[in-house]
């Protein structure tokens, strides 16, 4: 039956009202709940992922920083050891020079004493002058004896200090081996986190970059000491013309470390002073010959004294031959020998045969590489490790199926190098164990070293 909608008809209002009414609320229930649950799952997944990622990133940053600190600490310890070698070697040279200057002073004092004695002997024909010179001779002799006693004590003290420094170098070197540095790196890692562990790759450690230079290898140290002497000690002398004559008064003196011609040992300091009258030859007006010795003195400071001066033959310098007659008289009188000296010590220096020196003899470098690991997986508090996703919604992270002892691995390398500090003298100075300019810096890890950490974990730096 059709209904005709007419204006004003009461049925028309009912029909229009019936067509505009919405369906009941019960027919739409459950649609928003499904969408909300889906959104909640996404938020949960993102939350777990962000939480786990944040924990891993934080752990990785802390491990990397700790590994950098461990490598830098190990390299810094070796750099400080090298600088200690340099400082102690300089102190050894300084004290050796002081011993040489002591020998120079004692020799010159003996030279003055011998000159006064010779004048006193010659002046016996003039009693008043002889009495005055005899008194002067007694004073000078006593002063010379006192000086020799004090010099012997000083030489003994300095020599003992020198050898104590040499022994301390061996002690410091013993603390730079792989075992000690491995303990150091592990301690630095544990200071950051008790679950961190550090391992030193010993293959990258140049333990043989330095060695102990003893016996014949001490020649470099001997040359450095000799070059460090003052000009007066190395070569002192004077040539004065005697007015109205063809004669000259020639004074010669020298202090040097003698290489014994019999044993080739470098354990003797020798100093001498001579004074002679030289007469000019008629045929060779520019040449003179020694006519009369006037004064002489010699000092020997040795580990095993020879009780005599160095021979004039062999490698004797021309200074000794100038006043050869006076020089030979030293052994008869005016000679003083001291056994307080312990000899030139063996010191640590760069090893010319080491790998670092063969690669770069002017600027060798030493390298320390450290592997840092987190050994226990549950120390990284990811969602899986903490059990936040336990149940049917358990979300496995990158460490859930990892089989091993290390959850994360990082590597870092430190390089010990030689460089003068900026400023001051900008001259180029090559690496040595006599200048305390050894420094440390972090450098990149080699691919070969990085491969060594592959078995320790899945994440590497």
C-alpha distance (Angstrom), angle and dihedral (degrees) to the residues before:
residue distance angle dihedral
X1 . . .
X2 3.73 . .
X3 3.74 122.0 .
X4 3.70 119.7 -148.5
X5 3.73 115.4 -147.0
X6 3.66 110.4 -135.0
X7 3.72 127.7 -178.9
X8 3.78 111.6 -103.2
X9 3.77 94.5 16.4
X10 3.84 113.2 132.3
X11 3.85 91.8 -138.6
X12 3.79 90.3 58.4
X13 3.79 91.9 64.5
X14 3.80 91.4 50.2
X15 3.79 92.9 51.5
X16 3.78 94.0 47.5
X17 3.77 90.6 47.1
X18 3.80 91.6 49.8
X19 3.81 93.1 52.9
X20 3.84 96.3 50.3
X21 3.82 97.6 49.7
X22 3.97 113.8 105.6
X23 3.81 121.8 -125.8
X24 3.79 116.6 -88.1
X25 3.94 117.5 -82.4
X26 3.81 91.9 -118.3
X27 3.80 91.0 68.5
X28 3.99 91.5 61.6
X29 3.85 99.7 44.7
X30 3.98 117.6 126.5
X31 3.81 101.0 28.4
X32 3.86 96.6 98.5
X33 3.80 90.8 43.6
X34 3.78 92.8 58.8
X35 3.79 91.6 49.6
X36 3.81 91.2 47.1
X37 3.80 93.0 50.2
X38 3.79 91.1 49.0
X39 3.80 90.5 50.4
X40 3.80 90.7 47.1
X41 3.81 91.7 54.1
X42 3.79 91.3 51.1
X43 3.79 91.5 48.8
X44 3.81 90.7 48.5
X45 3.80 92.6 50.2
X46 3.78 91.8 47.6
X47 3.80 90.8 46.7
X48 3.80 93.1 50.9
X49 3.81 91.0 45.0
X50 3.79 93.5 48.1
X51 3.80 91.1 45.9
X52 3.80 93.2 50.2
X53 3.80 92.8 43.5
X54 3.78 91.5 50.3
X55 3.79 92.2 49.4
X56 3.81 92.2 48.8
X57 3.80 92.8 46.2
X58 3.79 91.9 49.1
X59 3.79 92.3 47.7
X60 3.80 91.5 47.5
X61 3.80 93.2 50.3
X62 3.79 91.9 48.3
X63 3.81 91.4 47.6
X64 3.81 93.0 47.4
X65 3.80 92.1 48.5
X66 3.79 91.3 47.3
X67 3.81 91.3 49.1
X68 3.81 91.0 49.5
X69 3.79 89.7 50.4
X70 3.81 91.9 48.5
X71 3.82 93.6 49.4
X72 3.79 92.1 45.5
X73 3.81 91.2 48.3
X74 3.80 92.0 51.5
X75 3.80 91.8 47.4
X76 3.80 91.4 45.4
X77 3.79 90.7 53.1
X78 3.79 91.3 53.5
X79 3.81 91.5 45.7
X80 3.79 89.9 51.9
X81 3.79 89.5 48.8
X82 3.81 90.1 53.2
X83 3.79 90.5 48.2
X84 3.80 89.5 49.7
X85 3.80 89.0 54.6
X86 3.80 88.3 51.9
X87 3.81 94.8 47.9
X88 3.80 93.0 45.5
X89 3.81 91.7 46.6
X90 3.79 89.1 52.5
X91 3.79 90.4 48.7
X92 3.80 89.4 50.5
X93 3.81 91.0 51.9
X94 3.81 91.1 47.2
X95 3.80 92.7 52.6
X96 3.80 92.4 44.5
X97 3.80 88.6 53.6
X98 3.81 89.2 49.3
X99 3.81 89.8 53.1
X100 3.80 89.6 49.9
X101 3.80 90.8 50.6
X102 3.80 89.3 49.7
X103 3.79 88.9 54.3
X104 3.81 89.0 49.1
X105 3.81 92.0 51.8
X106 3.81 93.8 47.3
X107 3.80 91.2 47.2
X108 3.79 92.7 51.0
X109 3.82 91.5 46.5
X110 3.80 89.5 51.2
X111 3.79 89.3 47.0
X112 3.82 91.3 55.7
X113 3.81 90.6 45.3
X114 3.81 92.2 51.9
X115 3.80 91.4 47.2
X116 3.82 90.8 53.2
X117 3.81 90.6 47.7
X118 3.79 91.8 51.8
X119 3.80 91.1 47.8
X120 3.79 90.3 49.2
X121 3.81 89.8 52.7
X122 3.81 93.5 49.0
X123 3.83 92.9 45.2
X124 3.79 94.1 60.5
X125 3.78 88.5 100.3
X126 3.82 87.0 62.7
X127 3.84 105.7 54.0
X128 3.85 98.9 -169.3
X129 3.79 92.0 50.5
X130 3.78 91.0 41.9
X131 3.81 92.4 54.7
X132 3.79 91.1 51.8
X133 3.81 92.9 47.1
X134 3.81 91.0 46.5
X135 3.81 89.9 58.1
X136 3.78 91.2 46.4
X137 3.80 89.8 48.2
X138 3.83 92.1 54.6
X139 3.81 92.3 50.1
X140 3.79 93.4 46.5
X141 3.80 92.3 46.5
X142 3.80 92.9 52.0
X143 3.78 91.8 47.2
X144 3.78 89.8 49.6
X145 3.82 91.6 51.6
X146 3.80 91.7 49.7
X147 3.79 90.6 48.3
X148 3.79 91.3 52.1
X149 3.80 92.1 51.4
X150 3.81 92.5 49.9
X151 3.79 90.9 44.6
X152 3.80 91.8 52.9
X153 3.81 90.1 52.7
X154 3.80 91.9 47.3
X155 3.80 93.4 48.1
X156 3.81 91.3 49.0
X157 3.80 91.8 50.7
X158 3.79 95.2 45.9
X159 3.79 93.1 44.8
X160 3.80 91.6 50.9
X161 3.81 89.6 49.0
X162 3.81 90.7 49.8
X163 3.78 92.8 54.0
X164 3.80 91.1 44.2
X165 3.81 87.9 57.5
X166 3.80 90.2 49.6
X167 3.81 90.8 51.5
X168 3.81 90.9 47.8
X169 3.80 89.0 57.4
X170 3.80 89.7 59.8
X171 3.80 89.8 48.3
X172 3.81 92.1 51.6
X173 3.79 90.8 45.4
X174 3.80 88.6 55.1
X175 3.81 89.3 60.5
X176 3.81 93.9 55.5
X177 3.80 99.1 63.0
X178 3.78 123.2 113.4
X179 3.79 96.1 -98.1
X180 3.81 95.4 54.3
X181 3.80 93.7 43.3
X182 3.80 90.1 48.9
X183 3.80 89.0 55.7
X184 3.80 89.5 47.8
X185 3.80 94.0 51.8
X186 3.80 91.9 46.8
X187 3.80 90.9 50.8
X188 3.81 91.9 50.9
X189 3.80 90.3 49.7
X190 3.80 92.8 50.4
X191 3.81 91.1 49.0
X192 3.80 86.2 65.3
X193 3.79 96.5 42.7
X194 3.78 130.2 -9.6
X195 3.82 89.7 -136.0
X196 3.83 92.4 57.4
X197 3.78 119.8 96.4
X198 3.79 130.1 -171.5
X199 3.79 129.0 -153.6
X200 3.78 127.0 -168.8
X201 3.79 118.2 -139.0
X202 3.78 99.6 -135.9
X203 3.79 93.4 -165.9
X204 3.81 89.5 71.8
X205 3.80 95.3 48.8
X206 3.83 114.8 100.8
X207 3.78 96.3 -147.9
X208 3.80 90.7 158.2
X209 3.80 96.0 51.2
X210 3.80 88.0 107.0
X211 3.77 131.7 33.0
X212 3.75 139.8 -178.1
X213 3.82 111.8 -89.4
X214 3.79 108.9 -151.1
X215 3.80 139.2 151.0
X216 3.81 109.1 7.2
X217 3.82 91.9 1.4
X218 3.79 88.5 71.2
X219 3.81 90.5 78.8
X220 3.82 91.4 96.3
X221 3.79 91.3 53.2
X222 3.79 89.6 47.1
X223 3.81 91.5 52.2
X224 3.81 91.5 48.6
X225 3.79 91.0 50.9
X226 3.79 91.6 47.3
X227 3.81 92.1 49.9
X228 3.80 90.2 48.9
X229 3.80 93.4 59.9
X230 3.78 118.9 108.1
X231 3.79 119.3 -106.5
X232 3.79 93.2 -108.6
X233 3.78 92.4 57.6
X234 3.78 94.9 43.7
X235 3.77 99.1 48.3
X236 3.77 123.2 -1.9
X237 3.74 124.4 166.4
X238 3.77 148.5 126.1
X239 3.78 135.9 -155.2
X240 3.82 117.2 -157.9
X241 3.82 126.7 -179.7
X242 3.80 116.4 -130.5
X243 3.83 106.2 -131.8
X244 3.80 116.4 -117.2
X245 3.80 93.9 17.3
X246 3.75 141.0 76.6
X247 3.77 90.5 -121.0
X248 3.77 132.6 107.3
X249 3.78 132.7 -159.8
X250 3.79 108.3 -134.0
X251 3.79 122.7 -166.8
X252 3.78 119.0 -169.5
X253 3.79 130.3 178.8
X254 3.77 139.3 162.8
X255 3.80 141.7 171.9
X256 3.78 120.0 -156.7
X257 3.76 144.6 147.7
X258 3.76 104.9 -104.2
X259 3.77 122.6 -143.4
X260 3.76 102.0 -142.9
X261 3.79 109.9 -119.1
X262 3.79 90.9 -147.4
X263 3.81 102.5 45.1
X264 3.87 101.2 14.3
X265 3.81 86.7 -133.5
X266 3.81 120.4 152.6
X267 3.77 97.9 -146.2
X268 3.81 103.0 106.6
X269 3.78 132.5 89.4
X270 3.79 112.8 -164.1
X271 3.78 129.2 -173.3
X272 3.79 130.9 174.9
X273 3.80 142.0 172.5
X274 3.81 125.1 -163.1
X275 3.80 134.4 179.9
X276 3.80 123.5 -167.5
X277 3.80 140.8 160.9
X278 3.77 112.3 -115.3
X279 3.81 122.4 -158.8
X280 3.79 121.7 -149.4
X281 3.76 114.9 -122.1
X282 3.82 119.3 -124.8
X283 3.76 95.8 -137.1
X284 3.78 95.1 41.3
X285 3.79 106.4 39.0
X286 3.78 92.2 177.5
X287 3.78 92.6 54.4
X288 3.76 130.1 71.7
X289 3.77 134.5 -169.8
X290 3.77 129.7 -146.8
X291 3.79 108.0 -99.4
X292 3.82 106.0 168.8
X293 3.83 133.6 8.3
X294 3.81 112.2 -134.7
X295 3.82 105.7 176.1
X296 3.78 139.1 -3.2
X297 3.76 141.5 173.5
X298 3.79 138.1 172.2
X299 3.79 137.4 -170.0
X300 3.78 129.7 -162.2
X301 3.80 121.0 -168.6
X302 3.78 107.1 -179.1
X303 3.76 145.6 147.7
X304 3.79 90.0 -128.9
X305 3.84 106.3 18.8
X306 3.78 118.8 -145.9
X307 3.81 90.9 -157.1
X308 3.80 88.8 -133.0
X309 3.77 141.2 72.9
X310 3.77 124.8 -95.9
X311 3.78 114.1 -82.0
X312 3.79 119.5 -99.7
X313 3.78 92.6 -132.8
X314 3.78 123.8 70.8
X315 3.80 112.9 32.7
X316 3.80 97.8 -8.1
X317 3.80 114.0 145.6
X318 3.80 124.3 -118.1
X319 3.81 88.7 -112.4
X320 3.79 89.3 69.8
X321 3.80 93.3 48.0
X322 3.82 92.9 51.9
X323 3.80 90.0 71.7
X324 3.77 97.0 22.3
X325 3.81 96.2 150.8
X326 3.79 92.8 51.1
X327 3.80 90.3 44.8
X328 3.82 91.5 55.7
X329 3.80 90.6 51.9
X330 3.81 92.0 61.5
X331 3.81 92.7 81.9
X332 3.82 90.5 54.8
X333 3.80 96.0 50.8
X334 3.78 138.7 -9.8
X335 3.81 94.3 41.3
X336 3.80 123.5 131.5
X337 3.79 126.4 -176.2
X338 3.82 128.7 -170.2
X339 3.79 127.0 -166.7
X340 3.83 93.8 -167.3
X341 3.80 92.6 99.1
X342 3.82 115.9 96.5
X343 3.77 96.0 -162.7
X344 3.78 135.0 -112.0
X345 3.83 107.9 -42.9
X346 3.77 129.6 -131.7
X347 3.81 110.3 -106.2
X348 3.78 136.2 -171.5
X349 3.78 116.8 -102.2
X350 3.79 138.8 155.4
X351 3.78 115.0 -63.4
X352 3.79 108.9 -125.1
X353 3.81 90.9 -157.7
X354 3.80 95.8 53.3
X355 3.79 121.4 112.5
X356 3.80 92.3 -115.6
X357 3.82 91.8 53.8
X358 3.80 92.5 46.8
X359 3.79 90.7 52.6
X360 3.81 94.9 46.4
X361 3.79 117.4 -0.6
X362 3.81 94.0 -177.3
X363 3.78 100.3 46.1
X364 3.81 109.7 17.8
X365 3.78 118.3 179.0
X366 3.77 134.9 -154.7
X367 3.79 123.3 -147.0
X368 3.80 134.3 -155.6
X369 3.82 121.2 -169.5
X370 3.80 122.3 -169.0
X371 3.81 129.7 -167.5
X372 3.80 114.5 -152.4
X373 3.80 119.9 -163.4
X374 3.79 140.9 176.5
X375 3.77 100.8 -138.0
X376 3.82 100.7 -169.0
X377 3.80 118.2 61.5
X378 3.80 94.9 -152.5
X379 3.80 91.0 64.2
X380 3.82 88.9 78.4
X381 3.81 102.0 73.6
X382 3.78 100.2 -146.7
X383 3.81 122.3 157.0
X384 3.79 91.1 -97.0
X385 3.80 94.6 47.8
X386 3.80 94.4 47.9
X387 3.84 93.4 45.4
X388 3.80 94.8 -121.2
X389 3.81 90.3 139.0
X390 3.81 97.3 44.3
X391 3.78 113.9 146.3
X392 3.78 130.8 34.5
X393 3.82 89.9 -30.4
X394 3.82 94.8 57.1
X395 3.83 108.4 145.5
X396 3.79 114.6 -155.9
X397 3.81 116.5 -143.8
X398 3.80 130.8 -158.0
X399 3.82 92.1 -78.4
X400 3.81 99.4 49.3
X401 3.81 95.7 89.9
X402 3.82 96.5 30.9
X403 3.79 112.9 126.8
X404 3.78 111.8 -160.4
X405 3.77 145.6 68.7
X406 3.81 98.3 -95.4
X407 3.77 121.9 69.4
X408 3.81 94.8 -175.6
X409 3.80 136.5 10.5
X410 3.82 132.0 -161.3
X411 3.80 131.1 179.1
X412 3.78 131.9 -157.2
X413 3.80 134.9 174.7
X414 3.79 130.7 -156.1
X415 3.79 124.4 -163.8
X416 3.79 125.3 -150.4
X417 3.81 109.8 -149.9
X418 3.80 140.1 165.9
X419 3.80 121.7 -116.7
X420 3.77 134.8 146.2
X421 3.82 113.6 -120.1
X422 3.82 115.4 -103.0
X423 3.78 119.5 -95.2
X424 3.76 130.7 37.4
X425 3.76 116.7 50.8
X426 3.79 108.1 12.9
X427 3.79 95.5 -164.4
X428 3.78 118.1 132.8
X429 3.78 114.1 -105.2
X430 3.77 122.9 -171.2
X431 3.78 122.0 -134.6
X432 3.79 117.0 -84.3
X433 3.77 141.8 147.7
X434 3.80 90.9 -112.4
X435 3.82 98.1 68.7
X436 3.83 119.7 62.4
X437 3.79 97.2 -140.8
X438 3.81 100.6 116.0
X439 3.80 113.1 134.1
X440 3.81 138.0 174.3
X441 3.79 134.1 -133.7
X442 3.80 137.7 170.3
X443 3.81 115.2 -104.9
X444 3.77 136.3 -179.1
X445 3.78 122.4 -79.1
X446 3.79 117.0 -111.0
X447 3.79 119.9 -121.2
X448 3.79 90.7 -118.5
X449 3.78 91.3 53.7
X450 3.79 91.3 45.5
X451 3.80 89.9 55.8
X452 3.79 89.7 57.5
X453 3.79 89.2 67.3
X454 3.80 94.9 51.6
X455 3.78 93.7 93.4
X456 3.80 92.8 52.0
X457 3.81 100.0 61.6
X458 3.76 149.2 -23.1
X459 3.78 98.8 -110.0
X460 3.78 118.2 64.9
X461 3.68 137.3 173.2
